[in-house]
Amino acid sequence: MRASSQGVTVVALLADPDVPTEIAQFLARTLPTRLADKSGQGRRFDVEVVSEPFTAGTEDLATLMRRIMDRGSAENWDIVVALTDLPLHSQGHKLVVNVSHEHGLALLSLPALGGLRLQTRARRAVEEAVLGLAGPQATGAEGPPQSQPLLGPFAHRFAPIRPHPVGAEETADLRYVVSGLRGYLRVLVGMVRANRPWRLVPALSKALAAALATGAIATLDSTTWSLAGALSAPRLVIAMIGSVGLMIGWLIVDGELWHRSTEGSPEARQRARLYNASTVMTVGIGVLVCYGGLIVINLAWALFILNDRVFASMTRTPLHATEYLTLSWFVASVATVGGALGSGLESDEAIRAAAYSKREQERRHMLQDDHGDQPSN
């Protein structure tokens, strides 16, 4: 990397595809001005966004730091901040940021920032990292003093984030991690946020079509009317949980979303558990949104099509608001089972984004394609 010239510091945001790239592009709009205001001394910053799957094939911190360092060495960058949506680990703890002042590098794992106000938290984290790397301590031969970490405000703002020791042989000289139950939940929510579960709903168009068709027919069936009226609230809840669980399980099995680690290390097993938990939560949120939509649509259909006299003659119960709601709720459970069968018609790509392991496979293929396109010497 070259030294800053004419008071301009070139900052590269090296981002994995998808969410990290979107966040990097968002940050790049205001980051130069915010950094200049905070750094003072008339310093200017130029921010570039580079989107490439730099984490493809590995989650080893040492390997990733070497990749980032090699990438930065080939460009005219003063500072490189790498953003990834993969949960990274360090000695059993979940990594937030890895910093090397000597090489002007920082690696930020976005899931560790949580799922709420992600862009704001990412902006603050990147600003802290850049300002720390651009400060006078970053240019010293001996690196930053361990007693006064340059990212001191970082841990305070994003508690339960805390500093973590770094080995003398490592590229990094400063590291922050999250640990414990709060840290686990924080990373898990961040992973679900990165999975963007709301995109699963339109991806399940065939399953929704099957569910809507099932619901439309079931609403007209007098047997369904009698069953809905005879079921108590606990049984309706059980029917809902069973149908939603069946849908979630079928989507995961049919889409081969369950991650099985090929490594036997504790970190690999922990990573597999995180991957699978985030996949279940992501698919679950998507299915619950679909379930809620089915209730609304079934209710509208019932209000339009049902005749109170016919309903009363078949069930001996007048058709009031309670009956409409109970019937719509029960039909939504029946329709969700029909939707699970229809989900078998979806392509693998339709739900692949709900699993980290699938996105990792796509990034590996992307990296291989990029290398394959390069001309041979």
Buried (B, 14 or more C-beta within 10 A) or exposed (E): BEEBEEEEBBBBBBBBBBBBBBBBEBBBEEBBEBBBEEBEEEBBBBBBBBBBBBBBBBBBBBEBBBBBBEBBEEBEBBBBBBBBBBBBBBEEBBBBBBBBBBBBBBBBBBBBBBBEEBEEBBBBBBBBBBBBBBBEBBEEEEBBEEEEBBBEBBBEEBEEBBBBEBEEEBBBBBBBBBBEEEBBEBBBBBBBBBBBBEBBBEBBEBBBBBBBBBBBBBBEEEEBBBBBBEBEEEEBEEBBEEBBBBBBBBBBEBBBBBBEBEEEEEBBEBBBBBBBBBBBBBBBBBBBBBBEBBBEBBBEBBEEEBEEEEBEEEBEBEBEEEBBBBBBBBBBBBBBBBBBBBBEBBEEEBBBBBBBBBBBBBBBEBBEEEEEEEEEE
